[in-house]
Amino acid sequence: MNPYWLEDPAPARPPRRHEGRVDVAIVGAGVTGCSAALRLADAGLSVRVHDRRRVAEGASGRNGGFALSGGASRYDIARETYGRERALELWRWTDEVLDRMEPLAGDALTRPGSYRLASDEEEREQIRAEYDALREDGIAAEWIDEFPRFHGAIAHPRDGSIQPARFVRRLAARAAAAGADIREHDEVTDVDALDADHVVVATDGYGQALLPELAEALWPVRGQVVVSEPLDRVLYDRPHYARHGFDYWQQLPDRRLLLGGFRDTSIMDEMTDVEETTPAIQSSLERFIGELSGGEARVSHRWAGIFALTQDMVPLVGRVPGRDRAWIAAGYSGHGNVMGFGCGELVAGAILGEESGLLTLFDPARLA
């Protein structure tokens, strides 16, 4: 079935065409590629975006619609892994990215907050440690000791819910208005063949073969999602995620219930770039969406999408080692709606000669 997000009508884009050599060629017309294209075109560079499908039809139109602050690692783990100063910088940066997304997204983004839920006592201890670390560093969070069906929760008040395809298509329209040439149904198989001073690979879990030297650093993973027919009542007022992010759900503005996850049901099978649903995970999703709705939900949409994990759960953003012209922004480990937009800005800024401490943390050379 087609992803629910992609049924939204796409806004018209002004036709732009850049023949011959351009300043920057971008592979991928998802959130990262369109974010970078907008930033670069606004700066006056000639930009051409290539995508084998249409705008937002990859992971940007196939995810769960969460817009979360922070990275893929728990905050306390992030502090232990790459230091308190860098972890705090990353979290604050994602907060700022969310703020910048709001005026661009319009009604595609709301900010009701989110709940991170503990599914058992062990997870309760883990997210309580995260909450304590967040509070120590002045990051807004609320501890909820008792939560129906769960063992406690963290409320993140600044998080959001996003219609990702609507947002990315609006970004593409803005980038085109600023002068970017966006070419759909235009597959790239060799980045060296692109006639550009700089090439940005912004395909996250897709297109792994484009940069063989980073193939072992980006692990494609399949995520599966179901959406129900509209329910008669509102059961969930914000995004929820539990079991270390393996389960995530929210109720949409038309009262449909969206549920994704359960890839740990057959986790090795889901380490793939094959974009199709599977009976084992779909049955788990259907069973749980029934529990979440008191038996009311009837599935109307189901789909799969591909995202990329990295070994340290930190994106790869920057110049590709050993290549003079090639850049990458990918590897969001399931947090691509916010990090993808921000990393598109970051890689564009790097091409423009801007510096950022996060580029040191995100440097692709660490995993090449």
PyMOL commands that set and color helices and strands:
alter all, ss='L'
color gray80, all
select helices_A, chain A and resi 4-7+31-42+59-61+75-82+84-108+121-136+164-177+191-193+208-210+212-214+243-245+263-266+279-292+336-351+357-361+364-366
alter helices_A, ss='H'
color red, helices_A
select strands_A, chain A and resi 22-27+47-50+66-67+109-110+114-117+142-144+153-156+160-162+181-183+196-201+219-228+240-242+247-251+257-261+299-309+316-319+326-330
alter strands_A, ss='S'
color yellow, strands_A
deselect
rebuild
show_as cartoon
